[in-house]
Amino acid sequence: MIQHFLDWFGMVQGWLFQSVVEPVLFVTGLGEWTEDAYDGVEWFLAGLCELALLFMVLRPLESMIPVHQFDDRRARWNDFIYTVIRRAGLFSVAVFFTLDPLMDHIAGMLRLEGVHPFNLEQLVPGMSPTVSFLLYLVVLDFFGYWFHRGQHKLRWWWGLHSLHHSQRNMNLWTDDRNHLLDDLLNDTYTAIIALAIGVAPAQFVLLVSVSRMIQSLQHANVRIHFGWLGERLLVSPRFHRLHHAIGIGHESKGQGSLGGCNFGILLPWWDMLFRTARFSNEFAHTGVRDQLPRQDAAGHTVPGRDYGRGFWRQQWLGLVRMVEFSRRRKA
């Protein structure tokens, strides 16, 4: 069945490229980008398949077993816009295939010096494709854990990443609710790690696609957990929801300083190993503490911070927070 799907996928990719993309490239004088464009079509189709699965599986589950009822349905629609942009593959394609020739050039220079680039698959001769895929997934997840901790530890970075946490009606599309600059940093970091350990372009597409599908489940508004053992093997919606909890997921011990818990992307192992795991039976309310109204020194109620409602407003305010938080640290 999987082979039939792959055959169908390759046939559609070839047809779309030859019928639409390739003619456009030659008409616009961009024929030198033909090879990269073919890979771009693969990313685009993978994103469409992901969207179809999310609609068929997770969207019905959110209706049947929701954690809570939404009080702002426009917020979910706005997250969907982020998902469409993200799953089209523009950022991932541009970053990976821009860095690929650069990494090849560096590898060539190293070989001239007698240094052979590291490749995970060379550790065990005859490693099967399935084992190498799982190995790459674990290694990338380890580096993703530390990237995520950086997003919560550095004040300027939290200014960008807090957009992702500001969704108080968290849903299956919220995984892609990120600042564009934050996405660019993430894609660049992931591509460099993947290329450095020897991930092939075609394998990278599948690795990213599998990771994104699991992360969509983690953010879904579904009352699902994996049990005591399961939640220690794979990040569940309940485990990750605690990462988005107000005053818990983005603050160290709830004391207001940056930090938080449950940073694992796919695997909770790193949180357990580095003592950032927090397991709970509750399905917490999500958001950022400064979104809530507060009392000033005079006893007046001060509205919470505005994170914006529309896409461009949210992007602009993310840059504003990045500058504000950077200055606050210097002060």
NUDO-12320 format. One record per residue: residue in one letter; x, y, z of N, C-alpha, C in turn. Coordinates in steps of 0.2 Angstrom, whole numbers, plus 2048, in hexadecimal, padded with zeros to 3 digits. Layout:
N
AXYZXYZXYZ/...
END
This chain:
331
M8047FA800800800800804806800/I80A80680480E80C80581280D7FE/Q8148077FB8178087F481280B7EF/H80C8097EF80780C7EA8068137EB/F8068157F280681C7F380C8207F1/L81281D7F28188217EF8188217E8/D81681C7E481581C7DD8108217DB/W80B8217DE8068267DC80882D7DD/F80C82E7E380F8357E58148377DF/G8188327DD81D8347D881A8367D2/M8158327D08118347CA80E83A7CA/V80B83C7CF8088437D080D8487D0/Q8138477D381884C7D381B84D7CC/G81C8487C981F8497C281A84C7BD/W81384B7BE80E84E7BA80E8557BB/L80E8577C280D85E7C48138627C2/F81985F7C281F8637C081F8647B9/Q81E85F7B581E85F7AE8198637AB/S8138637AE80D8677AB80D86E7AD/V80F86F7B380E8767B681587A7B7/V8198777BB81F87A7BE82487B7B9/E8268767B582B8767B082A87B7AB/P82487C7A88228817A38238887A6/V8218897AC82188F7AF8298927B0/L82D88D7B283488E7B38378917AC/F83688D7A783988F7A183689579E/V83089779F82D89D79C8308A37A0/T8318A27A68348A77AB83B8A87AB/G83F8A37A78468A37A78498A17AD/L84689C7B08498997B784A8927B6/G84C8907B084D8897AE8538867B3/E85888A7B585D8877B985B8857C0/W8558867C28528847C884D87E7C7/T84E87B7C284A8757C084A86F7C5/E85086E7C78518687CC84E86A7D3/D8508707D584D8727DC8468727DB/A8438757D683C8757D583886F7D6/Y83B8697D38388637D38388607DA/D83D8627DE83D8607E58388647E9/G83786A7E783286F7EA82B86C7E9/V82A8697E38238667E28228607E6/E82785D7E88278577ED82485A7F4/W82785F7F68268627FC81E8657FC/F81C8687F781686A7F68108657F6/L81285F7F380D85A7F380D8567FA/A8138567FD81385380480E857809/G80F85E80880B86280C80386180B/L8018608047FA85F8037F8859806/C7FC8548057FA84D8097F984E810/E7FE8528137FD85381A7F785781C/L7F585C8187EF8608197E985B819/A7E98578147E38528137E284D819/L7E884B81B7E88468217E584A827/L7E78508287E585482E7DE85582E/F7DB8578287D48588277D0852828/M7D384C8267CF8468267CF84282D/V7D58448317D68408377D584583D/L7D984A83E7DA84E8447D4853844/R7D285583F7CC85A83F7C6857842/P7C48518407BE84E8437BF84C84A/L7C584A84C7C78498537C684F857/E7C88558557C785B8597BF85C85A/S7BB85A8557B485B8567B185685B/M7B485085B7B184A85F7B384B866/I7BA84C8677BD84B86E7C1852870/P7BE8588707C285E8717C485F878/V7C98628797CB8648807C7869882/H7C586E87E7C18748807BE87787A/Q7B887A87A7B587E8757B8884873/F7B988686D7BD88C86B7B889286D/D7BC89786F7B889E8707BA8A386B/D7BF8A18667C18A58617C28A185A/R7BD8A08567BE89B8517C389E84B/R7C38A584B7C78A88467CF8A7848/A7D08A584E7D78A48507D989D84D/R7D589884C7D68928497D7893841/W7D389783F7D38988377DA89C836/N7DC8A083A7E38A48397E989F839/D7E889A83E7ED89583F7ED890838/F7E788F8357E788B82F7EB88F829/I7EB8958297EE8998247F6898825/Y7F889882B7FF89682D80188F82A/T7FC88A82B7FE8848297FE883822/V7FA88681E7FA886817800889814/I80388F81780989281580F88D816/R80F88A81C81488681F81487F81B/R80F87C81A80F87681681087680F/A80F87C80C81187D80581987C804/G81D87C80982487A80982887F806/L82688580682A88B80383188C807/F83088C80E83688D81283B888812/S83888281383C87C81484087A80D/V83D87B80784087A80184587F800/A84488680184988B80084F88A804/V84E88880B85488880F85888280E/F85487C80D85887680C85C876806/F85987880085D8777FA86187D7F9/T8618827FD8668887FD86C885801/L86B88280687187F80A874879807/D87087580487386F8018798707FD/P8798747F88808757F48858787F9/L88387C7FD88887F80288C87A806/M88787580988A87080D88E86B808/D88C86A8028908667FE8978697FC/H8978707FC89E8737FB8A2872801/I89F8738078A387280D8A686B80D/A8A186680C8A485F80C8A985E807/G8A98618018AE8607FC8B58637FF/M8B58698028BB86C8058BE86780A/L8B986580E8BC8608148BF85A811/R8BC85780C8BF8518098C6853806/L8C78598038CE85B8018D385B806/E8D085C80D8D585C8128D5856816/G8D28508138D284A8168CD84881B/V8C884D81C8C384C8218BC84A81D/H8BA84481F8B484281C8AD844820/P8A884781D8A284982189F843824/F89C84582A89984082E89283E82B/N89183782C88A83582988882F82E/L88283083187F82C83687F825833/E87D82482D87C81D82A883819829/Q88881D82988F819829890816830/L88D81883588E81583C88D80D83C/V88880B838886804838885802831/P88A7FF82E88A7FC8278837F8826/G8807F982087A7F581E8747F7822/M8747FD82586E800829868800824/S8627FE82685C7FE82285A805821/P85680681C85380D81B84E80F821/T84B80A82484680C82984A80D830/V84F80A83185380B837857812836/S85A81383085D81A82F858820830/F85281F82D84D82482E84B825835/L84A82083984982184084F824844/L85582284285B82584585B82C844/Y85A82E83E85A83583C855839840/L84F83684084983984484B83B84B/V84E83684E85083785585683C856/V85B83C85286084185285D848851/L85984984C85685084A852852850/D84E84D85384A84F85984E85185F/F85484E86085985186585B858864/F85D85985E85F86085D85986585D/G85386285B84D86785B84B868862/Y84C86486784B86586E84F86B870/W85686C86E85A87187185887886D/F85687786785487D86384E880867/H84987C86984387E86C844881873/R84987E87684B88187D84E88887C/G85288987685489087584F895874/Q84989287084489786F841899875/H84189587B83E89788184389B886/K84989A88484E89D8898518A4887/L8528A58818548AC87F84F8B087E/R84F8B68818498BB8818478BD87A/W84C8BF87684A8C186F8478BC86B/W8498B686C8468B086983F8AE86B/W83E8AF8728388AE8758338B3872/G8358B98718318BE86E82E8BC867/L8318B886382F8B585D82B8AF85E/H82D8AA86282A8A48648248A4868/S8238AA86B81D8AA8708178AB86B/L8178AD8658128AD86080F8A6860/H8138A186081089A86080D898866/H80F89B86C80B89987280589D873/S8048A28707FF8A78717F88A586F/Q7F889F86C7F189C86A7EE899870/R7E889C8727E589A8787DF895876/N7DE89486F7DA88F86D7DE88A869/M7E388786C7E78838687E487D864/N7E687C85E7E387785A7E8874855/L7E58708517EA86C84D7EE870848/W7EC8768467F087A8427F587F846/T7F587F84C7F9883850800881850/D80287B84E80987984D80D87E848/D80988184380C88583E80C88C840/R80988E84580889584780E89884A/N81389A84681989C84881B8A3844/H8208A68478228AC8438268AA83D/L8268AD83882A8AB8328318AB833/L8348B083783B8B083983D8AA83D/D8388A884283A8A284683A89C841/D83589B83D83589683883B895834/L83E89B83284489B82E84A899832/L84A89B83885089983C84F89183E/N84988F83F84888884084A88383A/D84888683484988282E85088282C/T85488782D85B88882C85F883831/Y85D88383786087F83C85F87883A/T85987683985786F83785B86C831/A85B87182C85E86F82686686E827/I86987282A87087182C87286B82F/I86E86983586F86383886D85D834/A86885D83086685882B86C856826/L86E85C82387485B81E87A859821/A87B85B82888285982B88285282D/I87C84F82E87C84883087B84382A/G87A84682487984281E87284081C/V86D84481E86784381C866844814/A86384081086284180985C845808/P85C84A80385684E80284F84B802/A84F8457FE8488417FE84683F805/Q84B83D80984A83A810848840814/F84B84681384A84C81784284E817/V84084D81183884F81083484B814/L83584481483184081883284181F/L83884282283A84482983684A82B/V83684F82783285582982B854829/S82885082482184F82381F84B829/V82284582B820841831820846837/S82584A83882684E83E82085383E/R81E85683981985B83981285883A/M81185283880B84E83980A84D841/I80F84A84480F84984B80E84F84F/Q81185484D81185B85180A85E850/S80685D84A7FF85F8497FB85B84E/L7FC85584F7F88518547FA85485B/Q80085685D8018588647FE85F865/H7FC8638607F98698617F2869861/A7EF86385E7E886385D7E4863863/N7DE8668637D98678687D5861869/V7D985B86C7D685586D7D8852873/R7D384F8777D584C87D7D884587D/I7DE84587B7E283F87A7E883F87E/H7EA8398807F08388847F2831882/F7F982F8837FB8298817FC824887/G7FA82688D7FB822893802823896/W80382089C8098218A080F82089C/L80F81A89881581889481681B88E/G81081C88A81081F884812826884/E81082A88981283188981A83288B/R81D82C88D82482D88E82882A888/L82482888382782687C82682B877/L82182E87781F83387181B839874/V81D83F872819845875812844873/S80D84587880684487680384B876/P7FD84C8747F98528757F985587C/R7F88508817F88538887FE85588A/F80485188980A85388B80C85A888/H80B85B88180D86187E809867880/R8028658817FE86B88480086E88A/L80486A88E80686D89480C872893/H81087188D81587588B81287C889/H80C87C88780888288580488588A/A80488289080088489680288B898/I7FD88F89A7FF89689D8028958A3/G8088998A480C8998AA8108938AB/I81088E8A78138888A88188868A2/G81588689C81988489781F888894/H81E88F896823894894827897899/E8268958A08298988A582C8938AA/S8328958AC8358908B18328908B8/K82F88A8B982B8898C082688E8C1/G8238918BB81D8958BC81F89C8C0/Q82689E8BF8288A48C38298AA8BF/G8278A98B88288AF8B482E8AF8B0/S8338AB8B28398AB8AE8398A78A8/L83C8A88A283C8A489D83E89D89E/G83B89889B83D89189B83788D899/G83588989E82F88589D83087D89D/C82C87989A82D87289A82A86F894/N82C86889382986488D82B867886/F83286888583486B87F835866879/G83485F87B83585A87683185B870/I83485A86A83085B86482C855862/L82F84F86282B84986182C844867/L83284486A83384086F834843876/P83184187B832844882838841885/W83C83D88284283B885847840887/W84884588384D84B88584A84F88B/D84485088B84185389184284F898/M84284989784384489D84A84489F/L84E84489A85684489B85884A89E/F85685089B85885689D85485A8A2/R84F8568A584B8588AB84785E8A9/T84485E8A383F8638A18388608A0/A83785A8A28318568A182C8588A6/R8268598A582185A8AA81A8568A7/F8198518AB81384D8A980D84E8AD/S80784F8AA8018508AE7FB84D8AB/N7F684C8AF7F08498AC7EB84F8AA/E7ED8558AB7E885A8A97E985C8A1/F7E485F89E7E58628987E486A899/A7EA86D8997EB87489B7E8879896/H7E687F8997E58858957EB888892/T7EB88988C7F188C8887F1893887/G7F78968867F889D8857FE89F889/V7FF8A68888058A988C8038AD891/R8068AD8978048B189D8028B889C/D8068BC8988058C38977FF8C5892/Q7FC8BF8907F68C188C7F08C2891/L7F18C08977EB8C189C7EB8C889F/P7E58CA8A17E58D18A47E88D18AB/R7EB8D68AD7EF8D68B37ED8DD8B7/Q7EF8DD8BD7ED8E38C17F48E78C2/D7F48EE8C07FA8F28C17FA8F48C8/A7FF8F88CA8018FA8D17FB8FE8D4/A7F79028D07F29068D27EB9028D3/G7EC8FB8D17E68F78D27E18F78CC/H7E38FA8C67E08FA8C07E18F48BC/T7DC8F28B87DD8EC8B47E08EE8AD/V7E58EB8AC7E98EC8A67E88E68A1/P7E68E889B7E58E28967EB8DE894/G7EA8D88927F08D48917F38D688A/R7F98D48897FD8D58837F98D387D/D7F98D78787F68D68717FB8D286D/Y7F98CC86B7FE8C88667FB8C885F/G7F68CC85E7F38CD8577EE8C7855/R7EA8C88517E58C384F7E68C1847/G7E88C68437E98C483C7F18C283B/F7F28BF8357F98BC8347FE8C2834/W7FD8C78308028CC8308038D0836/R7FE8D183A7FE8D58408028D0845/Q8018CA8458058C584A80C8C5848/Q80E8C68418158C683F8188CC841/W8158D28418188D88438198D984A/L8148D784E8148D785581A8D2858/G81B8CD8548218C88568278CC856/L8288D085082E8D485082F8D9855/V8298DC8578298E185C82B8DE863/R8288D886482A8D586B8328D386B/M8348D086583B8CE8658408D4867/V83E8DA8648428E08658418E286D/E83B8E286F8398E487683D8E087B/F83C8D987A83F8D587F8478D587F/S84A8D68798518D78788538DD87C/R8508E387C8528E987F8518E8887/R84B8E488984A8E38908508DF893/R8538DB8908588D789285E8DC893/K8608E088E8658E488F8648E9895/A85E8EB89685D8F089B85E8EC8A2/
END
